[in-house]
Amino acid sequence: MSAMTLSPRDLPHGDLWVFGYGSLMWRPGFDFVEQVPARLIGEHRALCVYSFVHRGTPEKPGLVLGLDRGGACRGIAFRVAENKRDDTIAYLRAREQVTSVYREVTRSVWLENDARARVSALVYVVDRGHVQYAGRLSPQEQLRHVRQGHGQSGANRDYVLSTVNAIEAQGFRDTQLHRLAMMLHDDGHSLHPALGQQA
């Protein structure tokens, strides 16, 4: 299955904005000029992608985040200098499009800084027609996949907890992810101290 990517003419000109809502928040992996808290309207963050590579295998899938339709999502917008945009796009495609489960799109995001500007950002949203689209799983199903998931980038549990820590560092909460983090905490593992205060 070929990856759904934008053509150069469909990408905004000048500096590139990239919207991060999952692991990009805490491990962007590319050079950027600035990062700004931001909000995207029309799609929400959800554990709706079976991970076959980074946090699981086809035999024991993990579960990672995607943007799914409806609602809104708070995350981080990264501004990449124009002379780094091609390298950054190539890096993101290699990272996000390994199994083509995401669609590469541009979306309007609202920067939550003094300017309150709206910018067009590169975003990776879930392809609902892909075999790895998990849809809406119960908390118990989510927990089972996260417990078992381990892939090239490490344990699925670490992915979830690192994302929760990044969300808290931005000063907000994600109810679904915080609930899952609490269940992982109940497994008896160590947890970031801040999470223990959010019961």
Steps between C-alpha positions, in 0.01 A plus 500: 500500500647833398530778753260792468729801476460856378652625179745791532244742355252410776743585780509853643790715384769651723558365849326170573269448798463144633227410751599239758241327717673176606865399505594807294419706812783341697729367226464714188826381348544797266643851529252777566512874560223515760227294660162641597202342679230461238147375444357316202123502447310220327703199610591354837791300642412131540675170563358368175802356315631146540879523505677231296848659498586772754309373807388151403508226238234356268482200735473714815384846394553797723279807493604852403334833443336635191282799425146379439204700380297725727579720799825686554858429601755697697864439415815679392568683173865496395629761256771369269723739305441497126849365427426195720148428371590234239719308744232522766224375271721210388573413863133512600396284208761238590380503861123533465432323172678168563175307443299783338244506782504882509391751240729799458282811493508870580265637761439840654630516855458785744815602682439550871747784549464876520442533127223236491575455133360229276756311291488216250688203642611159379305234691475122494142374542385139509380327185172341610516253211837355606527154658677659800210733580375375837196724533359558846629236739385449858741605779562130573590430136729802495673382816550148362668627183718752683613237750602258226637748248875520441660603171799665339456817705451319830216416737150622426457587867790746483341666195173559685662629819741728313209649307304559822804670652531724194131591518531587868808712425277706269258556788200294394360147526379234259231303684541181299878488527506596867253221579720252315810629680326439832422142398862448398600641836278242668711230335749574775759667280668827583334808354594860453430667839273762345263230377450363847358834608237504226276216620 
